[in-house]
């Protein structure tokens, strides 16, 4: 209303108009910082850390499109020196969409359309080119693949007949097109390679881990690191199968079952094969799990989802673990126990590795990878742990004590 009043004035002097114009600019500028606190902002980033967007050159011919029909893309920082034949691919996360309506809404955001992608993003954490931030992988070829299909890079166009809004379910084709592009750019000669990703990107890492391995040289050292992707299939606090229902709807809507392990799909309801507790049983390539036992995304979306049936105490606790009472903490500790039980079989895998901490966080390999303030278990950062595992310096099977014991969180 203040801006509208200013614009309705007609009798001001030039000096008054100049002052008003400056005021309007400052107001708009301040809104640009506060409007969306969940977006990938890049405050105080060195320009050398920003990597430009590239839309896929092979996507159109392959019919690989984002939800809205725009071309998918990625950010690529070429390796150097000893890292020139080493590749690290990072799959962006961002949840998923389970209905035509939610996918249609998503298609008008950066998670469903490259029209809204940032033209430059900071490469930090596992993607950083700073050896003090990223000691083992700083000079590798590093790629961040943008997420715009809403189904963990695993949707199939055969499912498109289900909608009348002309959404594109092409996640699998996006994955294959960008893989082909990177292989033609030198990845086909890789000596070392890692596929990683966070959240939905962590799930996608597990889905595509063996495909990644099979398309690289046989003598290459290839491994996968899933961050925040170990989603549990447990009932919520009201007894509802919230996460199971969500996975079922996503898999059904976009025919994700065609991207899942077919031996698993033949044995059980396909969406169960999307859960890591099942998918890890069938992955041939070595995998490292980075997860927190008190994952806030899982707590807020799976264990204690927003609901009119939720009592007021849970409504506060789900958003801030520090506000949980003793009874609620018992439930959250039970959630941790479910995770420890679920990874029991994987814990026995000699080639596997894990860093399961007790922070109330979610994605960690970009945000808490390696710095003086990074999360630690047994005084080791996630970066040190993954590096030791990848290069076979020592086995890494780190499981933290229960919250709030870890003071590095």
C-alpha positions, 0 to 999 in steps of 0.5 A: 500500500505504501508503494501504491500511495507513492506511485499515485502522487503527481505533484512531487519535485524531482528530488522527492521522486529520486528519494522515493525511487531509491526507497522503492528499490531498497524495499524490493531488494530486501524482499528478494532476500526474504521471500523464499528462505528455502531456495538455494541462496548463495550468500558470500560466495567467492565467484570462483566457486560458482559453476554455470548451468549447461542444458543437455545437448542430447536431451531433445533427441532422446526425448528427455524433458523436465516435467514442463517439457523444458530441457534438463541441465547440469553444472560441470567443473572440469578436473585437473592434474591427477583428477583429470580422469576422476569423476564425481556426479552429484544428483540434486534432491528435492522430494517428489510429486505423487499426483497430477496436481502436485506435479503440475504445480511442481512444473512451475518451479525449479524442481520441475522446469529448467526455466527456473534453474539458477544460471550459476550455483556454488560448488561447495562441500563434496563439490568444492575445488578447495582442498581444505574443504574437499581434500580427496576430490577437489580436483576431480571432474565434478558434475551437479545434475539438476532435478526436474522430474519429480520421481528420483530421475526414474519416471517413464514416458509410458505413464504419461497417458494418465494425465491430461495436462501434458506433463512429461515423465522422463526422469529415466531418459534425463538420467540416460541422456546426461550420462551419455553426454558426460561419457562423450566428454571424457567420463568413458575413460574414467579411472575413478568415479563416484555417484552421489546425491542428497535426499531424492538424489540419494535415493536416485543414487541407489536406483542408478548405482549399478547402471553407473558402474556398468557404463564405466571402464571395467578397471575403474574404481566405481562406488556410490554415496547416498546422502539422506536417502535412507528413507524408512518405511515405518508408520507415522505417530498416528499409525498411518503408512504415510511414507509407504503411501507416498512412495506407492503413489510416486511409483504408480504415477510415473511407472518408476517400477521399470527403473527399480531392480526387477528381481525385487519387483517380481517378489513384492509390491514395486514401491517397496523396492524403492525403499533402501532397506530392500534396494540395497540387497540387490546393488552390486556396486559398493555403497556408502550411507551418509544419514542422520538417525534424526533426519528432520525431513523424515520426521516432518514428512514421514514420522510426524507429518502435518495433520489436523489430527496431530496434537499441539505438542507434536506440532511444535516438536516436529519442527524443533527437536529441542522442544520435544518432551520426554515421551516424544523423544522416546518416539524419536529414539525409537525411530533411530532404533528402526534405522539401526535395525534396518541397516543391520544386514548392510552393516555386515557388507564388507564393501559397504560404509556408513556415517550415521550421526545423531544430528537433527539435519538432512542433507550433509555432504554439501553442508557439513562435509569438511570444515572446523565446524563439520559434524564428526563421529570419533573425531572424523568428518564425513569427508574423511570417512568417505575418503578412507572408505573410497580409497580403502584406507580403512573400513568405515562403519560409524554409528553415533550415540543417541541425540543429543550426545554429539556436540559437533552437531 
